Amino acid sequence: MEGNYLSPIIDAFKPILIFAAVLWGIEIIITMLIKDHKKAKRKQAREKRRLEYQDRRMANDAEHAKVTRAMRYDVLRRDNFHCVRCGRGKEDGVKLHVDHIVPVSRGGKSVMSNLQTLCEDCNYGKGNKYKE
């Protein structure tokens, strides 16, 4: 009969404990919903960036496709089959690239005046930068 004096106290706190448990459950559900919403927004933003990149890439590919093999050869011949930056040529064991001076990603066109010969190292180092 020792526990009988606690019974009324426990009975008095039961509604408060149940209410606290329900609030805790609601908080967990709301937190999950907020996290899911944020995750969905991040996924949507990522997909939007991917599609924008794909659109730019397709436009760039179309512009790159305008550089024909004959044009490439003409650029190489004009630049004496040497890199215009470092001066190395095929005899130095480098691979030569025909590169856009003003990159296509920055509005450059595939015309002879916008093309140059670069070795692989200089071209990869340049990336999509150019000097004004």
Secondary structure, 3 states (H helix, E strand, C coil): CHHHHCHHHHHHHHHHHHHHHHHHHHHHHHHHHHHHHHHHHHHHHHHHHHHHHHHHHHHHHHHHCCCCHHHHHHHHHHCCCECCCCCCEHHHCCCEEEEECCCHHHCCCCCHHHEEEEEHHHHHHHCCCCCC
